[in-house]
Amino acid sequence: MEMAEAECPECAGKVGLEENTEIGWILSCKDCGARLEVNSANPPKLTVAPVVEEDWGE
């Protein structure tokens, strides 16, 4: 059950947000495959998720 939709900042496609979606969650756009981070639940807003690089213990 989806409660809201947000726009993908990469392709402008619609990304569904579940009722229990929380800020900071990482989602994927079904249209372009971009990894997106939830920045706001009301109104729903997504940004491109930062790329996580490996930490070699430095």
Residue frames relative to the residue before (quaternion, step in Angstrom):
aa qw qx qy qz dx dy dz
M 1.0000 0.0000 0.0000 0.0000 0.00 0.00 0.00
E 0.1705 -0.7954 0.5777 0.0677 3.57 -0.63 1.16
M 0.2607 -0.7846 0.5414 0.1525 3.56 -0.94 0.82
A 0.8118 0.0419 0.0069 0.5824 3.60 1.10 -0.55
E 0.2525 -0.7261 0.6118 0.1863 3.51 -1.35 0.22
A 0.1446 -0.7558 0.6323 0.0896 3.52 -1.17 0.68
E 0.4729 -0.6728 0.4914 0.2868 3.56 -1.20 0.47
C 0.4388 -0.6721 0.5320 0.2696 3.57 -0.99 0.89
P 0.3999 -0.7346 0.4907 0.2441 3.63 -0.74 0.98
E 0.6261 0.5466 -0.3337 0.4447 3.62 1.23 -0.29
C 0.8468 0.1172 -0.0106 0.5187 3.59 0.73 -1.06
A 0.4361 -0.7136 0.4299 0.3403 3.60 1.33 -0.07
G 0.3886 0.7054 -0.4938 0.3280 3.59 1.20 0.45
K 0.5086 -0.6406 0.4822 0.3137 3.55 -1.27 0.33
V 0.1204 -0.7734 0.6215 0.0341 3.55 -0.95 1.01
G 0.3356 -0.7654 0.5190 0.1791 3.56 -0.68 1.10
L 0.1907 -0.7638 0.6092 0.0951 3.54 -1.05 0.85
E 0.3941 -0.7168 0.5286 0.2268 3.57 -0.81 1.02
E 0.6920 -0.4917 0.3453 0.4002 3.56 -1.27 0.39
N 0.7633 0.3794 -0.1948 0.4854 3.59 0.98 -0.85
T 0.3254 0.7590 -0.5043 0.2525 3.62 1.23 0.31
E 0.1518 -0.8001 0.5777 0.0545 3.57 -0.91 0.97
I 0.6115 -0.5354 0.4348 0.3877 3.54 -1.26 0.49
G 0.7517 0.3578 -0.2906 0.4716 3.56 -0.96 0.94
W 0.5239 0.6269 -0.4238 0.3910 3.60 1.22 -0.26
I 0.3231 -0.7181 0.5857 0.1919 3.54 -1.21 0.64
L 0.0544 -0.7864 0.6151 -0.0152 3.56 -0.85 1.08
S 0.3221 -0.7170 0.5744 0.2286 3.57 -1.30 0.18
C 0.4275 -0.6647 0.5502 0.2696 3.52 -1.12 0.75
K 0.4190 -0.7199 0.4977 0.2418 3.59 -0.79 1.01
D 0.6610 0.5268 -0.3090 0.4359 3.61 1.12 -0.56
C 0.8366 0.1631 -0.0614 0.5193 3.61 0.75 -1.01
G 0.4881 -0.6990 0.4116 0.3222 3.61 1.24 -0.18
A 0.3965 0.7299 -0.4765 0.2881 3.61 1.24 0.10
R 0.3768 -0.6803 0.5769 0.2496 3.56 -1.16 0.71
L 0.0674 -0.8287 0.5542 -0.0380 3.54 -0.66 1.19
E 0.2755 -0.7514 0.5811 0.1479 3.54 -1.11 0.77
V 0.4105 -0.6929 0.5388 0.2473 3.56 -0.99 0.91
N 0.1371 -0.8129 0.5642 0.0458 3.58 -0.66 1.15
S 0.7892 0.0406 -0.0013 0.6128 3.56 1.19 -0.51
A 0.3191 -0.7531 0.5445 0.1855 3.57 -1.02 0.79
N 0.8049 0.0693 -0.0201 0.5891 3.58 1.09 -0.63
P 0.4229 -0.3670 -0.7582 0.3342 1.63 -0.44 2.42
P 0.5862 -0.5957 0.4086 0.3670 3.60 -1.11 0.60
K 0.0786 0.7917 -0.5986 0.0934 3.57 -0.81 1.05
L 0.1115 -0.7911 0.6009 0.0261 3.55 -0.97 0.97
T 0.0942 -0.7487 0.6506 0.0858 3.54 -1.26 0.55
V 0.6113 -0.5262 0.4183 0.4177 3.57 -1.24 0.32
A 0.4413 -0.7090 0.4876 0.2548 3.57 -0.82 1.03
P 0.5099 -0.6354 0.4737 0.3345 3.60 -1.03 0.71
V 0.4792 -0.6489 0.5080 0.3019 3.54 -1.14 0.69
V 0.2751 -0.7568 0.5737 0.1501 3.55 -0.79 1.05
E 0.1774 -0.7879 0.5841 0.0810 3.54 -0.71 1.11
E 0.5933 -0.5764 0.4219 0.3711 3.55 -1.19 0.51
D 0.2680 -0.7312 0.6076 0.1561 3.51 -1.15 0.74
W 0.1870 -0.8178 0.5397 0.0699 3.53 -0.41 1.24
G 0.6719 -0.5094 0.2969 0.4482 3.57 1.13 0.61
E 0.4642 0.6878 -0.4425 0.3401 3.56 1.18 0.37
